[in-house]
Amino acid sequence: MLAPYALRTEDSRGRRHPEPAHAYRDAFQRDRDRVIHCRAFRRLENKTQVFTRRLSDHFRNRLTHTIEVAQISRTIAAELGLNVDLVETLALVHDIGHPPFGHAGEKALDAAMRTHGKSFDHNLHALRIVEYFEQRYAAFRGLNLTFEVREGIIKHSRDYSAQEYPHLTEYLLDQRPPLEAQLIDLTDEIAYNTADLDDGLESGILTLKQVADGVPVFARFYREAEKQYPQAIEKLKFNEALKRMLDRLAGDLIANTRARVADAGVKSVEDVRRAPARLAAFSDAVEKERRECKQFLYDNLYYSPDLKRDKEQSETIIREMFDHWMAHPEKLPASHRELVGTSSLPRVVCDYIAGMTDTFILEQHRQAFGKTAFSAER
Ligand code: MG
């Protein structure tokens, strides 16, 4: 039961290399399966989301975060009558371009590239992974994903101008992406804003009082939970409040997006594409709450002294390994070394590092510099 503004599989612009239809899986279902079976997807398990393994092995990593985004996205997409298979594919692939060590790793890799007049962007890297680096099929290089999945990889979180990115013009840069892609950035926010409060509390870096003082929407739901379950232990009331917060974010995104679509008189994917602004959005009130929560996480968790050491070590490792391979390209594996010439050396080194898991780059660093960077102890 798809809404008129949903993207129907039969309306897909198709793949770069045409393939015969599958007997019982449509194009977006096949794309989802290709993503799940690719190597870059499996590596997410060993990439930091916010917390390195030093703190706990049951906190979210990039894979479990990705699964949570997919779960939230599917629920919201189904309720809006969108193409759930396309949404799920885009959610599963949304973080595939992230380098090791989370945001710190991305920042350090970008900084290293900027000293060579270049840059690193995880969305652009994700596109290179699915187009080029994944080699699974005899008939073509990359995963040969449909246009809509590749477009969503590029456009799920920001807009790219044709002027600045002429090689991306095939992705209709002057148009909005379909609602299926528009959802992902917002479901990503829902997932990590709530999950990071959870892991933040569990890690002991955040206290309940801090969260209640700094995140008004949480405080409201916590008071509700206290009234309803006065005997429950604190952590369970915390969970209850967090669950209600997630529900409010998801419910608001559904209701507000539906209202915006109706107000804009949108009746087709083409209308979504031509709308002057993205239509998937939270209401003003919930958007304000979301921003408060995010700011709280930056101030109290992401930039907390407890995570600072990991962050600084991550940045050092990325920088040292980048400089190491720039100075010794002969130490790159043959498969990467032979790309120098087709790509510049900084890009080849950057691509190599971006594909690594935390564990792999730590081992590379130990081999090159003979020291263990992260202590296993708290
Ligand atoms: Mg994410």
Residues whose N, C-alpha, C, O or C-beta is under 5 A from the ligand:
A	BS01	MG	D95 D188
